[in-house]
Amino acid sequence: MVVGVDGSVAAVRALDRAAEEAERRGAALHIVYAVPDRGAAAPILASAVSRTGTRHPGLPTVTAAAEGGAVQALARASTAAALTVVGNRGFGVVAGTLAGSVSMRLAAQTHGPLLVVRGDHRCDNGHGVLLGLGSKADPGAAAYAFAEAERRGVCLSVLQSRAQKAVLPFPLAELQQQYPEVRTESCTVHNDPAHALLEAGREAAVVVIGAYHRSTGLGRRTGSVVHTLLCRSHCPVAVVPNG
């Protein structure tokens, strides 16, 4: 479990959520701070370890001060991570990441699931998991959503676009057999899926969406639905790369 920190309020919220996820999964927590000078990272990392140790005694933690930009450092760390967690704001002037959101750029580069901590309601009080399926098959996102619902013991709501349902039926039945304890409910969206996910996300613990990376003249980008959720979601967003 990897989390990016920088001492900001948004990063502290991400740290707390990452520690909860690590404890739920029985995983170690890898805390990363990207700075031009590694020597400057010690106070922030020490504070993160102290906070996590107080709130989650016994949770294994590892720290790393990475030189360079936060996006590159976290993208590298995500290669071996079950989940990478960040806050929904930038990582400050020192980390050199003011040109665009860290979460937005990381969503286009991460090698595994990315959790962007958004919203202000508690996510551990029975809220369900929301899965958004797009116009292509999202096997990675669907599998992640079922596993997340099972870990939490909550219902999984599947929001499916009309185009996806008509053109490329998704084998949800296979995942329902694999996760028999997960209760599912589905609905089909005929218009704007981003708006529907935003509204449904008001009552969700997390919204899960697949991301298809595409290259442009400005580098790798994700689709418009992912962009909208990362900017406006009322709850945390899990972005799962599907290609």
C-alpha positions in Angstrom: 0.0 0.0 0.0 1.6 3.3 -1.1 0.6 6.8 0.0 2.0 10.1 -1.1 2.4 12.8 1.7 3.6 16.4 1.9 2.3 17.7 5.2 -0.8 19.3 3.7 -4.3 18.7 5.1 -5.3 16.8 1.9 -2.2 14.5 2.3 -3.0 13.8 6.0 -6.5 12.7 5.0 -4.9 10.4 2.3 -2.5 9.0 4.9 -5.4 8.2 7.3 -7.3 6.5 4.5 -4.3 4.6 3.3 -3.6 3.3 6.8 -7.2 2.1 7.1 -6.9 0.3 3.7 -3.6 -1.3 4.7 -5.0 -2.5 8.0 -8.2 -3.9 6.2 -6.0 -5.8 3.7 -3.3 -6.9 6.1 -0.7 -5.0 4.1 2.3 -2.8 5.0 2.1 0.9 4.4 4.7 2.6 2.2 4.8 6.4 2.8 6.4 8.4 0.0 7.4 12.1 0.0 8.9 13.6 -3.1 11.3 16.5 -2.6 14.3 18.1 -4.4 16.4 17.4 -1.4 15.9 14.2 0.5 17.2 15.7 3.7 14.2 18.0 3.9 11.8 15.0 4.0 12.6 13.7 7.5 10.2 15.9 9.5 7.2 15.2 7.3 7.9 11.4 7.1 8.5 11.2 10.9 5.2 13.0 11.5 3.4 10.6 9.2 4.8 7.6 10.9 3.9 9.0 14.3 0.3 9.7 13.3 -0.1 6.3 11.8 1.5 4.5 14.7 -0.9 6.3 17.1 -4.0 5.5 15.1 -3.0 2.0 13.9 -0.6 0.4 16.4 1.3 -2.5 14.9 0.7 -1.5 11.3 4.0 -2.1 9.4 5.2 1.2 7.8 8.1 2.0 5.5 9.1 5.5 4.5 10.9 6.8 1.4 12.1 10.2 0.4 12.1 10.4 -3.4 14.0 13.1 -5.3 12.1 14.7 -8.1 8.4 15.1 -8.8 5.6 13.4 -6.9 3.9 12.0 -9.9 7.0 10.2 -11.2 7.8 8.9 -7.7 4.4 7.6 -7.0 4.0 6.1 -10.5 7.2 4.2 -9.9 6.1 3.0 -6.5 2.7 1.9 -7.9 4.3 -0.8 -9.9 4.6 -3.1 -6.8 1.6 -1.7 -4.9 -1.8 -3.2 -4.4 -3.1 0.4 -4.1 -1.7 3.9 -4.4 -3.4 6.6 -2.4 -3.2 10.4 -2.8 -5.2 13.4 -1.7 -7.2 15.5 -4.1 -4.9 18.6 -4.2 -1.4 19.3 -5.4 1.8 18.6 -3.5 3.1 22.1 -3.3 5.8 24.3 -4.7 8.7 22.4 -3.2 7.7 19.2 -5.0 7.4 21.1 -8.3 3.9 19.9 -9.1 1.9 23.1 -9.4 1.4 22.6 -13.2 -1.7 20.4 -12.9 -3.2 18.1 -10.3 -1.1 15.3 -9.0 -4.0 13.0 -8.9 -5.1 13.8 -12.4 -1.7 13.2 -13.9 -1.0 10.2 -11.7 -4.3 8.6 -12.9 -2.8 8.6 -16.4 0.5 7.0 -15.4 -0.1 4.7 -12.5 0.6 1.0 -13.0 -2.1 -0.2 -10.6 -5.3 0.9 -8.8 -5.2 4.6 -7.6 -7.4 5.9 -4.8 -7.9 9.6 -4.8 -9.3 10.7 -1.4 -12.2 13.2 -1.9 -15.4 14.1 -0.1 -16.0 14.9 3.5 -18.2 12.1 4.8 -17.0 9.0 6.6 -16.5 6.0 4.3 -16.6 3.2 6.9 -20.2 3.5 8.1 -21.9 1.1 5.8 -21.9 3.1 2.6 -21.8 0.9 -0.5 -19.3 0.6 -3.4 -20.3 2.2 -6.7 -18.9 0.8 -10.0 -19.2 2.8 -13.2 -18.9 0.8 -16.4 -18.2 2.6 -19.6 -18.4 2.0 -23.3 -15.6 -0.6 -23.2 -15.2 -3.7 -21.0 -13.7 -2.7 -17.6 -12.6 -6.1 -16.2 -10.0 -4.6 -13.9 -12.4 -2.0 -12.4 -15.2 -4.6 -12.0 -12.9 -7.1 -10.2 -11.6 -4.3 -7.9 -15.1 -3.2 -7.1 -16.4 -6.7 -6.2 -13.3 -7.3 -4.0 -13.8 -3.9 -2.3 -17.4 -4.6 -1.6 -16.5 -8.0 -0.1 -13.8 -6.5 2.1 -16.3 -3.9 3.4 -19.3 -6.2 3.6 -21.5 -3.8 1.7 -23.6 -3.7 -1.4 -22.2 -3.0 -4.8 -24.1 -0.7 -7.2 -23.3 -1.1 -10.8 -24.0 1.9 -13.1 -23.8 0.9 -16.7 -24.0 3.1 -19.8 -26.5 2.2 -22.5 -23.8 1.8 -25.1 -21.8 -0.6 -22.9 -24.8 -2.7 -22.2 -26.0 -2.9 -25.8 -22.6 -3.4 -27.6 -20.4 -5.3 -25.2 -22.3 -7.1 -22.4 -20.1 -7.4 -19.4 -19.9 -10.8 -17.7 -21.0 -9.6 -14.2 -22.5 -13.0 -13.5 -19.0 -14.5 -13.4 -17.9 -12.1 -10.7 -21.1 -12.6 -8.8 -20.3 -16.3 -8.7 -16.8 -15.5 -7.6 -18.1 -13.2 -4.8 -21.3 -14.8 -3.7 -21.5 -12.7 -0.5 -21.6 -9.4 -2.4 -25.2 -8.2 -3.0 -25.4 -6.2 -6.3 -27.9 -3.8 -7.9 -27.6 -2.4 -11.4 -29.0 0.5 -13.4 -28.5 1.7 -16.9 -27.7 5.3 -17.8 -29.0 6.7 -21.0 -27.4 10.1 -21.0 -24.4 11.6 -19.1 -22.6 8.9 -17.1 -20.4 11.3 -15.3 -23.3 13.2 -13.9 -25.0 10.0 -12.8 -21.9 8.8 -11.0 -21.5 12.2 -9.3 -25.1 12.0 -8.0 -24.8 8.3 -6.9 -21.5 9.0 -5.3 -23.1 11.2 -2.7 -24.1 8.1 -0.8 -21.1 5.8 -1.7 -18.0 4.8 0.2 -16.0 4.9 -3.0 -16.7 5.1 -6.7 -14.7 2.7 -8.9 -14.0 3.6 -12.6 -11.8 2.1 -15.3 -9.2 4.3 -17.0 -8.0 3.9 -20.6 -4.8 5.8 -21.1 -4.3 7.7 -24.3 -1.3 9.7 -25.5 -1.6 13.3 -26.7 0.8 16.0 -27.5 0.7 16.9 -23.8 1.4 13.4 -22.6 -0.8 10.6 -21.4 -4.4 11.5 -20.5 -7.5 9.7 -19.1 -11.1 10.1 -20.3 -13.6 12.8 -19.5 -15.6 10.7 -17.0 -12.4 10.1 -14.9 -11.5 13.8 -15.2 -15.0 14.8 -13.9 -14.9 12.4 -11.0 -11.4 13.5 -9.9 -12.5 17.1 -10.0 -16.0 16.9 -8.5 -16.7 13.6 -6.8 -18.4 13.6 -3.4 -16.6 10.5 -2.3 -13.2 8.9 -2.9 -12.5 7.7 -6.4 -10.7 4.5 -7.3 -9.2 4.6 -10.8 -8.2 1.2 -12.2 -6.1 1.1 -15.4 -7.5 -1.2 -18.1 -4.9 -0.5 -20.8 
